[in-house]
Structure formats: structure tokens, C-alpha cells
Amino acid sequence: MAKATIDGTEYDTDTMSEEAKGQLQNVVFCDRKIADMKNEAAIIQTARNAYALNLSKLLENGDDKG
């Protein structure tokens, strides 16, 4: 007997209609995808910051003359 809390109300998923279960699966999928995308954005931001720091160091050392 699985439970799902939606808008502050707990529901037993075993008693949900097939359509409701499908929508719940869609919500869960979207929540996971959003979490994955936030993690990916954090990784990209960290890489961007490292590149920007490296660029600043290169420019400070006069390595901008190509």
C-alpha cells in the first residue's frame, strides 16, 4: 500500500484510478527530471566559474596577447 501526498492530503495509490496513477507517474517523472536538470545546471555553473577564474588568471599574467 503506497501513499502519495498531494496538496497536503495523503492518498493510497492502490485505490487510485488508472488515470490518476498515470498522472501521478507523470508528476513523479517531471519532479525527477527537474531535480536532474538542477543538478546539471549546478555542475555547468561550477565549470563556468572555473573557466572564468582561469581566464582572469591568464589575463592578469599578460597571456592575453595571443
mmCIF file of the N, C-alpha and C atoms, coordinates in Angstrom:
data_MODEL
# 
_entry.id   MODEL 
# 
loop_
_atom_site.group_PDB 
_atom_site.id 
_atom_site.type_symbol 
_atom_site.label_atom_id 
_atom_site.label_alt_id 
_atom_site.label_comp_id 
_atom_site.label_asym_id 
_atom_site.label_entity_id 
_atom_site.label_seq_id 
_atom_site.pdbx_PDB_ins_code 
_atom_site.Cartn_x 
_atom_site.Cartn_y 
_atom_site.Cartn_z 
_atom_site.occupancy 
_atom_site.B_iso_or_equiv 
_atom_site.pdbx_formal_charge 
_atom_site.auth_seq_id 
_atom_site.auth_comp_id 
_atom_site.auth_asym_id 
_atom_site.auth_atom_id 
_atom_site.pdbx_PDB_model_num 
ATOM 1   N N  . MET A 1 1  ? 0.858  -1.185 0.000   1.00 0.00 ? 1  MET A N  1 
ATOM 2   C CA . MET A 1 1  ? 0.000  0.000  0.000   1.00 0.00 ? 1  MET A CA 1 
ATOM 3   C C  . MET A 1 1  ? 0.897  1.238  0.000   1.00 0.00 ? 1  MET A C  1 
ATOM 4   N N  . ALA A 1 2  ? 1.074  1.845  -1.158  1.00 0.00 ? 2  ALA A N  1 
ATOM 5   C CA . ALA A 1 2  ? 1.879  3.047  -1.296  1.00 0.00 ? 2  ALA A CA 1 
ATOM 6   C C  . ALA A 1 2  ? 1.018  4.276  -1.029  1.00 0.00 ? 2  ALA A C  1 
ATOM 7   N N  . LYS A 1 3  ? 1.675  5.289  -0.503  1.00 0.00 ? 3  LYS A N  1 
ATOM 8   C CA . LYS A 1 3  ? 0.992  6.548  -0.201  1.00 0.00 ? 3  LYS A CA 1 
ATOM 9   C C  . LYS A 1 3  ? 1.604  7.661  -1.034  1.00 0.00 ? 3  LYS A C  1 
ATOM 10  N N  . ALA A 1 4  ? 0.793  8.631  -1.374  1.00 0.00 ? 4  ALA A N  1 
ATOM 11  C CA . ALA A 1 4  ? 1.246  9.826  -2.072  1.00 0.00 ? 4  ALA A CA 1 
ATOM 12  C C  . ALA A 1 4  ? 0.562  11.024 -1.425  1.00 0.00 ? 4  ALA A C  1 
ATOM 13  N N  . THR A 1 5  ? 1.344  12.061 -1.135  1.00 0.00 ? 5  THR A N  1 
ATOM 14  C CA . THR A 1 5  ? 0.782  13.277 -0.562  1.00 0.00 ? 5  THR A CA 1 
ATOM 15  C C  . THR A 1 5  ? 0.670  14.324 -1.665  1.00 0.00 ? 5  THR A C  1 
ATOM 16  N N  . ILE A 1 6  ? -0.548 14.787 -1.879  1.00 0.00 ? 6  ILE A N  1 
ATOM 17  C CA . ILE A 1 6  ? -0.826 15.753 -2.930  1.00 0.00 ? 6  ILE A CA 1 
ATOM 18  C C  . ILE A 1 6  ? -1.616 16.900 -2.321  1.00 0.00 ? 6  ILE A C  1 
ATOM 19  N N  . ASP A 1 7  ? -1.056 18.103 -2.443  1.00 0.00 ? 7  ASP A N  1 
ATOM 20  C CA . ASP A 1 7  ? -1.687 19.292 -1.886  1.00 0.00 ? 7  ASP A CA 1 
ATOM 21  C C  . ASP A 1 7  ? -2.020 19.113 -0.405  1.00 0.00 ? 7  ASP A C  1 
ATOM 22  N N  . GLY A 1 8  ? -1.110 18.448 0.321   1.00 0.00 ? 8  GLY A N  1 
ATOM 23  C CA . GLY A 1 8  ? -1.275 18.285 1.761   1.00 0.00 ? 8  GLY A CA 1 
ATOM 24  C C  . GLY A 1 8  ? -2.180 17.142 2.196   1.00 0.00 ? 8  GLY A C  1 
ATOM 25  N N  . THR A 1 9  ? -2.728 16.418 1.247   1.00 0.00 ? 9  THR A N  1 
ATOM 26  C CA . THR A 1 9  ? -3.607 15.291 1.562   1.00 0.00 ? 9  THR A CA 1 
ATOM 27  C C  . THR A 1 9  ? -2.919 13.999 1.149   1.00 0.00 ? 9  THR A C  1 
ATOM 28  N N  . GLU A 1 10 ? -2.943 13.005 2.049   1.00 0.00 ? 10 GLU A N  1 
ATOM 29  C CA . GLU A 1 10 ? -2.332 11.715 1.754   1.00 0.00 ? 10 GLU A CA 1 
ATOM 30  C C  . GLU A 1 10 ? -3.343 10.790 1.080   1.00 0.00 ? 10 GLU A C  1 
ATOM 31  N N  . TYR A 1 11 ? -2.894 10.155 0.004   1.00 0.00 ? 11 TYR A N  1 
ATOM 32  C CA . TYR A 1 11 ? -3.750 9.244  -0.756  1.00 0.00 ? 11 TYR A CA 1 
ATOM 33  C C  . TYR A 1 11 ? -3.101 7.867  -0.828  1.00 0.00 ? 11 TYR A C  1 
ATOM 34  N N  . ASP A 1 12 ? -3.916 6.843  -0.827  1.00 0.00 ? 12 ASP A N  1 
ATOM 35  C CA . ASP A 1 12 ? -3.471 5.470  -1.032  1.00 0.00 ? 12 ASP A CA 1 
ATOM 36  C C  . ASP A 1 12 ? -3.471 5.225  -2.536  1.00 0.00 ? 12 ASP A C  1 
ATOM 37  N N  . THR A 1 13 ? -2.298 4.987  -3.100  1.00 0.00 ? 13 THR A N  1 
ATOM 38  C CA . THR A 1 13 ? -2.217 4.833  -4.550  1.00 0.00 ? 13 THR A CA 1 
ATOM 39  C C  . THR A 1 13 ? -2.919 3.566  -5.040  1.00 0.00 ? 13 THR A C  1 
ATOM 40  N N  . ASP A 1 14 ? -3.087 2.595  -4.149  1.00 0.00 ? 14 ASP A N  1 
ATOM 41  C CA . ASP A 1 14 ? -3.777 1.359  -4.542  1.00 0.00 ? 14 ASP A CA 1 
ATOM 42  C C  . ASP A 1 14 ? -5.248 1.597  -4.873  1.00 0.00 ? 14 ASP A C  1 
ATOM 43  N N  . THR A 1 15 ? -5.815 2.666  -4.327  1.00 0.00 ? 15 THR A N  1 
ATOM 44  C CA . THR A 1 15 ? -7.232 2.943  -4.570  1.00 0.00 ? 15 THR A CA 1 
ATOM 45  C C  . THR A 1 15 ? -7.445 3.988  -5.671  1.00 0.00 ? 15 THR A C  1 
ATOM 46  N N  . MET A 1 16 ? -6.362 4.486  -6.243  1.00 0.00 ? 16 MET A N  1 
ATOM 47  C CA . MET A 1 16 ? -6.485 5.476  -7.321  1.00 0.00 ? 16 MET A CA 1 
ATOM 48  C C  . MET A 1 16 ? -6.919 4.806  -8.615  1.00 0.00 ? 16 MET A C  1 
ATOM 49  N N  . SER A 1 17 ? -7.611 5.576  -9.437  1.00 0.00 ? 17 SER A N  1 
ATOM 50  C CA . SER A 1 17 ? -7.957 5.081  -10.775 1.00 0.00 ? 17 SER A CA 1 
ATOM 51  C C  . SER A 1 17 ? -6.675 4.962  -11.598 1.00 0.00 ? 17 SER A C  1 
ATOM 52  N N  . GLU A 1 18 ? -6.748 4.202  -12.674 1.00 0.00 ? 18 GLU A N  1 
ATOM 53  C CA . GLU A 1 18 ? -5.590 4.052  -13.552 1.00 0.00 ? 18 GLU A CA 1 
ATOM 54  C C  . GLU A 1 18 ? -5.159 5.404  -14.128 1.00 0.00 ? 18 GLU A C  1 
ATOM 55  N N  . GLU A 1 19 ? -6.137 6.227  -14.438 1.00 0.00 ? 19 GLU A N  1 
ATOM 56  C CA . GLU A 1 19 ? -5.827 7.562  -14.976 1.00 0.00 ? 19 GLU A CA 1 
ATOM 57  C C  . GLU A 1 19 ? -5.087 8.396  -13.937 1.00 0.00 ? 19 GLU A C  1 
ATOM 58  N N  . ALA A 1 20 ? -5.550 8.354  -12.682 1.00 0.00 ? 20 ALA A N  1 
ATOM 59  C CA . ALA A 1 20 ? -4.888 9.101  -11.610 1.00 0.00 ? 20 ALA A CA 1 
ATOM 60  C C  . ALA A 1 20 ? -3.474 8.577  -11.380 1.00 0.00 ? 20 ALA A C  1 
ATOM 61  N N  . LYS A 1 21 ? -3.307 7.249  -11.414 1.00 0.00 ? 21 LYS A N  1 
ATOM 62  C CA . LYS A 1 21 ? -1.977 6.659  -11.254 1.00 0.00 ? 21 LYS A CA 1 
ATOM 63  C C  . LYS A 1 21 ? -1.047 7.123  -12.384 1.00 0.00 ? 21 LYS A C  1 
ATOM 64  N N  . GLY A 1 22 ? -1.589 7.196  -13.587 1.00 0.00 ? 22 GLY A N  1 
ATOM 65  C CA . GLY A 1 22 ? -0.802 7.672  -14.718 1.00 0.00 ? 22 GLY A CA 1 
ATOM 66  C C  . GLY A 1 22 ? -0.362 9.108  -14.536 1.00 0.00 ? 22 GLY A C  1 
ATOM 67  N N  . GLN A 1 23 ? -1.271 9.939  -14.073 1.00 0.00 ? 23 GLN A N  1 
ATOM 68  C CA . GLN A 1 23 ? -0.923 11.342 -13.837 1.00 0.00 ? 23 GLN A CA 1 
ATOM 69  C C  . GLN A 1 23 ? 0.104  11.466 -12.712 1.00 0.00 ? 23 GLN A C  1 
ATOM 70  N N  . LEU A 1 24 ? -0.038 10.640 -11.686 1.00 0.00 ? 24 LEU A N  1 
ATOM 71  C CA . LEU A 1 24 ? 0.934  10.639 -10.591 1.00 0.00 ? 24 LEU A CA 1 
ATOM 72  C C  . LEU A 1 24 ? 2.312  10.252 -11.120 1.00 0.00 ? 24 LEU A C  1 
ATOM 73  N N  . GLN A 1 25 ? 2.365  9.239  -11.965 1.00 0.00 ? 25 GLN A N  1 
ATOM 74  C CA . GLN A 1 25 ? 3.644  8.848  -12.566 1.00 0.00 ? 25 GLN A CA 1 
ATOM 75  C C  . GLN A 1 25 ? 4.241  9.993  -13.384 1.00 0.00 ? 25 GLN A C  1 
ATOM 76  N N  . ASN A 1 26 ? 3.396  10.734 -14.074 1.00 0.00 ? 26 ASN A N  1 
ATOM 77  C CA . ASN A 1 26 ? 3.872  11.886 -14.847 1.00 0.00 ? 26 ASN A CA 1 
ATOM 78  C C  . ASN A 1 26 ? 4.454  12.960 -13.939 1.00 0.00 ? 26 ASN A C  1 
ATOM 79  N N  . VAL A 1 27 ? 3.784  13.212 -12.832 1.00 0.00 ? 27 VAL A N  1 
ATOM 80  C CA . VAL A 1 27 ? 4.271  14.220 -11.877 1.00 0.00 ? 27 VAL A CA 1 
ATOM 81  C C  . VAL A 1 27 ? 5.615  13.782 -11.298 1.00 0.00 ? 27 VAL A C  1 
ATOM 82  N N  . VAL A 1 28 ? 5.710  12.523 -10.904 1.00 0.00 ? 28 VAL A N  1 
ATOM 83  C CA . VAL A 1 28 ? 6.956  11.998 -10.330 1.00 0.00 ? 28 VAL A CA 1 
ATOM 84  C C  . VAL A 1 28 ? 8.084  12.079 -11.360 1.00 0.00 ? 28 VAL A C  1 
ATOM 85  N N  . PHE A 1 29 ? 7.791  11.700 -12.597 1.00 0.00 ? 29 PHE A N  1 
ATOM 86  C CA . PHE A 1 29 ? 8.794  11.784 -13.659 1.00 0.00 ? 29 PHE A CA 1 
ATOM 87  C C  . PHE A 1 29 ? 9.286  13.216 -13.825 1.00 0.00 ? 29 PHE A C  1 
ATOM 88  N N  . CYS A 1 30 ? 8.352  14.157 -13.865 1.00 0.00 ? 30 CYS A N  1 
ATOM 89  C CA . CYS A 1 30 ? 8.718  15.569 -14.040 1.00 0.00 ? 30 CYS A CA 1 
ATOM 90  C C  . CYS A 1 30 ? 9.538  16.077 -12.853 1.00 0.00 ? 30 CYS A C  1 
ATOM 91  N N  . ASP A 1 31 ? 9.155  15.686 -11.647 1.00 0.00 ? 31 ASP A N  1 
ATOM 92  C CA . ASP A 1 31 ? 9.916  16.098 -10.461 1.00 0.00 ? 31 ASP A CA 1 
ATOM 93  C C  . ASP A 1 31 ? 11.347 15.581 -10.519 1.00 0.00 ? 31 ASP A C  1 
ATOM 94  N N  . ARG A 1 32 ? 11.511 14.327 -10.950 1.00 0.00 ? 32 ARG A N  1 
ATOM 95  C CA . ARG A 1 32 ? 12.859 13.760 -11.074 1.00 0.00 ? 32 ARG A CA 1 
ATOM 96  C C  . ARG A 1 32 ? 13.656 14.475 -12.152 1.00 0.00 ? 32 ARG A C  1 
ATOM 97  N N  . LYS A 1 33 ? 13.003 14.770 -13.257 1.00 0.00 ? 33 LYS A N  1 
ATOM 98  C CA . LYS A 1 33 ? 13.677 15.453 -14.359 1.00 0.00 ? 33 LYS A CA 1 
ATOM 99  C C  . LYS A 1 33 ? 14.112 16.859 -13.934 1.00 0.00 ? 33 LYS A C  1 
ATOM 100 N N  . ILE A 1 34 ? 13.254 17.556 -13.211 1.00 0.00 ? 34 ILE A N  1 
ATOM 101 C CA . ILE A 1 34 ? 13.603 18.892 -12.715 1.00 0.00 ? 34 ILE A CA 1 
ATOM 102 C C  . ILE A 1 34 ? 14.804 18.803 -11.784 1.00 0.00 ? 34 ILE A C  1 
ATOM 103 N N  . ALA A 1 35 ? 14.809 17.823 -10.887 1.00 0.00 ? 35 ALA A N  1 
ATOM 104 C CA . ALA A 1 35 ? 15.938 17.648 -9.968  1.00 0.00 ? 35 ALA A CA 1 
ATOM 105 C C  . ALA A 1 35 ? 17.222 17.349 -10.741 1.00 0.00 ? 35 ALA A C  1 
ATOM 106 N N  . ASP A 1 36 ? 17.130 16.486 -11.750 1.00 0.00 ? 36 ASP A N  1 
ATOM 107 C CA . ASP A 1 36 ? 18.298 16.174 -12.579 1.00 0.00 ? 36 ASP A CA 1 
ATOM 108 C C  . ASP A 1 36 ? 18.813 17.415 -13.290 1.00 0.00 ? 36 ASP A C  1 
ATOM 109 N N  . MET A 1 37 ? 17.898 18.214 -13.812 1.00 0.00 ? 37 MET A N  1 
ATOM 110 C CA . MET A 1 37 ? 18.297 19.419 -14.533 1.00 0.00 ? 37 MET A CA 1 
ATOM 111 C C  . MET A 1 37 ? 18.928 20.454 -13.597 1.00 0.00 ? 37 MET A C  1 
ATOM 112 N N  . LYS A 1 38 ? 18.424 20.546 -12.371 1.00 0.00 ? 38 LYS A N  1 
ATOM 113 C CA . LYS A 1 38 ? 19.036 21.452 -11.391 1.00 0.00 ? 38 LYS A CA 1 
ATOM 114 C C  . LYS A 1 38 ? 20.448 20.999 -11.056 1.00 0.00 ? 38 LYS A C  1 
ATOM 115 N N  . ASN A 1 39 ? 20.639 19.683 -10.914 1.00 0.00 ? 39 ASN A N  1 
ATOM 116 C CA . ASN A 1 39 ? 21.979 19.153 -10.654 1.00 0.00 ? 39 ASN A CA 1 
ATOM 117 C C  . ASN A 1 39 ? 22.911 19.430 -11.827 1.00 0.00 ? 39 ASN A C  1 
ATOM 118 N N  . GLU A 1 40 ? 22.411 19.236 -13.031 1.00 0.00 ? 40 GLU A N  1 
ATOM 119 C CA . GLU A 1 40 ? 23.214 19.508 -14.220 1.00 0.00 ? 40 GLU A CA 1 
ATOM 120 C C  . GLU A 1 40 ? 23.571 20.990 -14.309 1.00 0.00 ? 40 GLU A C  1 
ATOM 121 N N  . ALA A 1 41 ? 22.627 21.857 -14.000 1.00 0.00 ? 41 ALA A N  1 
ATOM 122 C CA . ALA A 1 41 ? 22.890 23.297 -14.024 1.00 0.00 ? 41 ALA A CA 1 
ATOM 123 C C  . ALA A 1 41 ? 23.959 23.666 -12.994 1.00 0.00 ? 41 ALA A C  1 
ATOM 124 N N  . ALA A 1 42 ? 23.940 23.032 -11.834 1.00 0.00 ? 42 ALA A N  1 
ATOM 125 C CA . ALA A 1 42 ? 24.950 23.301 -10.804 1.00 0.00 ? 42 ALA A CA 1 
ATOM 126 C C  . ALA A 1 42 ? 26.333 22.873 -11.284 1.00 0.00 ? 42 ALA A C  1 
ATOM 127 N N  . ILE A 1 43 ? 26.407 21.732 -11.957 1.00 0.00 ? 43 ILE A N  1 
ATOM 128 C CA . ILE A 1 43 ? 27.679 21.262 -12.499 1.00 0.00 ? 43 ILE A CA 1 
ATOM 129 C C  . ILE A 1 43 ? 28.195 22.227 -13.560 1.00 0.00 ? 43 ILE A C  1 
ATOM 130 N N  . ILE A 1 44 ? 27.316 22.666 -14.444 1.00 0.00 ? 44 ILE A N  1 
ATOM 131 C CA . ILE A 1 44 ? 27.702 23.598 -15.502 1.00 0.00 ? 44 ILE A CA 1 
ATOM 132 C C  . ILE A 1 44 ? 28.145 24.932 -14.906 1.00 0.00 ? 44 ILE A C  1 
ATOM 133 N N  . GLN A 1 45 ? 27.450 25.405 -13.882 1.00 0.00 ? 45 GLN A N  1 
ATOM 134 C CA . GLN A 1 45 ? 27.820 26.665 -13.234 1.00 0.00 ? 45 GLN A CA 1 
ATOM 135 C C  . GLN A 1 45 ? 29.194 26.553 -12.587 1.00 0.00 ? 45 GLN A C  1 
ATOM 136 N N  . THR A 1 46 ? 29.476 25.409 -11.962 1.00 0.00 ? 46 THR A N  1 
ATOM 137 C CA . THR A 1 46 ? 30.786 25.193 -11.350 1.00 0.00 ? 46 THR A CA 1 
ATOM 138 C C  . THR A 1 46 ? 31.885 25.213 -12.411 1.00 0.00 ? 46 THR A C  1 
ATOM 139 N N  . ALA A 1 47 ? 31.641 24.553 -13.536 1.00 0.00 ? 47 ALA A N  1 
ATOM 140 C CA . ALA A 1 47 ? 32.622 24.556 -14.625 1.00 0.00 ? 47 ALA A CA 1 
ATOM 141 C C  . ALA A 1 47 ? 32.814 25.954 -15.178 1.00 0.00 ? 47 ALA A C  1 
ATOM 142 N N  . ARG A 1 48 ? 31.739 26.676 -15.356 1.00 0.00 ? 48 ARG A N  1 
ATOM 143 C CA . ARG A 1 48 ? 31.817 28.051 -15.868 1.00 0.00 ? 48 ARG A CA 1 
ATOM 144 C C  . ARG A 1 48 ? 32.648 28.927 -14.948 1.00 0.00 ? 48 ARG A C  1 
ATOM 145 N N  . ASN A 1 49 ? 32.433 28.782 -13.640 1.00 0.00 ? 49 ASN A N  1 
ATOM 146 C CA . ASN A 1 49 ? 33.200 29.576 -12.675 1.00 0.00 ? 49 ASN A CA 1 
ATOM 147 C C  . ASN A 1 49 ? 34.687 29.247 -12.744 1.00 0.00 ? 49 ASN A C  1 
ATOM 148 N N  . ALA A 1 50 ? 35.015 27.967 -12.923 1.00 0.00 ? 50 ALA A N  1 
ATOM 149 C CA . ALA A 1 50 ? 36.417 27.562 -13.045 1.00 0.00 ? 50 ALA A CA 1 
ATOM 150 C C  . ALA A 1 50 ? 37.035 28.153 -14.309 1.00 0.00 ? 50 ALA A C  1 
ATOM 151 N N  . TYR A 1 51 ? 36.300 28.104 -15.420 1.00 0.00 ? 51 TYR A N  1 
ATOM 152 C CA . TYR A 1 51 ? 36.810 28.688 -16.660 1.00 0.00 ? 51 TYR A CA 1 
ATOM 153 C C  . TYR A 1 51 ? 37.025 30.195 -16.509 1.00 0.00 ? 51 TYR A C  1 
ATOM 154 N N  . ALA A 1 52 ? 36.084 30.878 -15.897 1.00 0.00 ? 52 ALA A N  1 
ATOM 155 C CA . ALA A 1 52 ? 36.198 32.325 -15.716 1.00 0.00 ? 52 ALA A CA 1 
ATOM 156 C C  . ALA A 1 52 ? 37.382 32.665 -14.816 1.00 0.00 ? 52 ALA A C  1 
ATOM 157 N N  . LEU A 1 53 ? 37.585 31.882 -13.772 1.00 0.00 ? 53 LEU A N  1 
ATOM 158 C CA . LEU A 1 53 ? 38.728 32.112 -12.876 1.00 0.00 ? 53 LEU A CA 1 
ATOM 159 C C  . LEU A 1 53 ? 40.032 31.903 -13.630 1.00 0.00 ? 53 LEU A C  1 
ATOM 160 N N  . ASN A 1 54 ? 40.107 30.842 -14.409 1.00 0.00 ? 54 ASN A N  1 
ATOM 161 C CA . ASN A 1 54 ? 41.305 30.572 -15.203 1.00 0.00 ? 54 ASN A CA 1 
ATOM 162 C C  . ASN A 1 54 ? 41.552 31.697 -16.204 1.00 0.00 ? 54 ASN A C  1 
ATOM 163 N N  . LEU A 1 55 ? 40.498 32.172 -16.846 1.00 0.00 ? 55 LEU A N  1 
ATOM 164 C CA . LEU A 1 55 ? 40.626 33.286 -17.781 1.00 0.00 ? 55 LEU A CA 1 
ATOM 165 C C  . LEU A 1 55 ? 41.168 34.522 -17.083 1.00 0.00 ? 55 LEU A C  1 
ATOM 166 N N  . SER A 1 56 ? 40.642 34.835 -15.921 1.00 0.00 ? 56 SER A N  1 
ATOM 167 C CA . SER A 1 56 ? 41.113 36.003 -15.165 1.00 0.00 ? 56 SER A CA 1 
ATOM 168 C C  . SER A 1 56 ? 42.594 35.881 -14.844 1.00 0.00 ? 56 SER A C  1 
ATOM 169 N N  . LYS A 1 57 ? 43.023 34.694 -14.432 1.00 0.00 ? 57 LYS A N  1 
ATOM 170 C CA . LYS A 1 57 ? 44.436 34.483 -14.115 1.00 0.00 ? 57 LYS A CA 1 
ATOM 171 C C  . LYS A 1 57 ? 45.308 34.646 -15.348 1.00 0.00 ? 57 LYS A C  1 
ATOM 172 N N  . LEU A 1 58 ? 44.855 34.124 -16.489 1.00 0.00 ? 58 LEU A N  1 
ATOM 173 C CA . LEU A 1 58 ? 45.609 34.282 -17.728 1.00 0.00 ? 58 LEU A CA 1 
ATOM 174 C C  . LEU A 1 58 ? 45.754 35.747 -18.105 1.00 0.00 ? 58 LEU A C  1 
ATOM 175 N N  . LEU A 1 59 ? 44.679 36.495 -17.982 1.00 0.00 ? 59 LEU A N  1 
ATOM 176 C CA . LEU A 1 59 ? 44.712 37.914 -18.337 1.00 0.00 ? 59 LEU A CA 1 
ATOM 177 C C  . LEU A 1 59 ? 45.593 38.713 -17.382 1.00 0.00 ? 59 LEU A C  1 
ATOM 178 N N  . GLU A 1 60 ? 45.577 38.359 -16.106 1.00 0.00 ? 60 GLU A N  1 
ATOM 179 C CA . GLU A 1 60 ? 46.426 39.033 -15.112 1.00 0.00 ? 60 GLU A CA 1 
ATOM 180 C C  . GLU A 1 60 ? 47.903 38.800 -15.418 1.00 0.00 ? 60 GLU A C  1 
ATOM 181 N N  . ASN A 1 61 ? 48.239 37.638 -15.968 1.00 0.00 ? 61 ASN A N  1 
ATOM 182 C CA . ASN A 1 61 ? 49.627 37.285 -16.263 1.00 0.00 ? 61 ASN A CA 1 
ATOM 183 C C  . ASN A 1 61 ? 50.077 37.769 -17.632 1.00 0.00 ? 61 ASN A C  1 
ATOM 184 N N  . GLY A 1 62 ? 49.232 38.514 -18.302 1.00 0.00 ? 62 GLY A N  1 
ATOM 185 C CA . GLY A 1 62 ? 49.587 39.046 -19.604 1.00 0.00 ? 62 GLY A CA 1 
ATOM 186 C C  . GLY A 1 62 ? 49.488 38.057 -20.738 1.00 0.00 ? 62 GLY A C  1 
ATOM 187 N N  . ASP A 1 63 ? 48.752 36.980 -20.517 1.00 0.00 ? 63 ASP A N  1 
ATOM 188 C CA . ASP A 1 63 ? 48.617 35.961 -21.545 1.00 0.00 ? 63 ASP A CA 1 
ATOM 189 C C  . ASP A 1 63 ? 47.503 36.284 -22.527 1.00 0.00 ? 63 ASP A C  1 
ATOM 190 N N  . ASP A 1 64 ? 47.107 37.544 -22.607 1.00 0.00 ? 64 ASP A N  1 
ATOM 191 C CA . ASP A 1 64 ? 46.002 37.935 -23.500 1.00 0.00 ? 64 ASP A CA 1 
ATOM 192 C C  . ASP A 1 64 ? 46.525 38.408 -24.853 1.00 0.00 ? 64 ASP A C  1 
ATOM 193 N N  . LYS A 1 65 ? 47.817 38.274 -25.095 1.00 0.00 ? 65 LYS A N  1 
ATOM 194 C CA . LYS A 1 65 ? 48.410 38.798 -26.327 1.00 0.00 ? 65 LYS A CA 1 
ATOM 195 C C  . LYS A 1 65 ? 48.355 37.793 -27.486 1.00 0.00 ? 65 LYS A C  1 
ATOM 196 N N  . GLY A 1 66 ? 47.851 36.571 -27.175 1.00 0.00 ? 66 GLY A N  1 
ATOM 197 C CA . GLY A 1 66 ? 47.630 35.541 -28.164 1.00 0.00 ? 66 GLY A CA 1 
ATOM 198 C C  . GLY A 1 66 ? 48.797 35.166 -28.968 1.00 0.00 ? 66 GLY A C  1 
# 
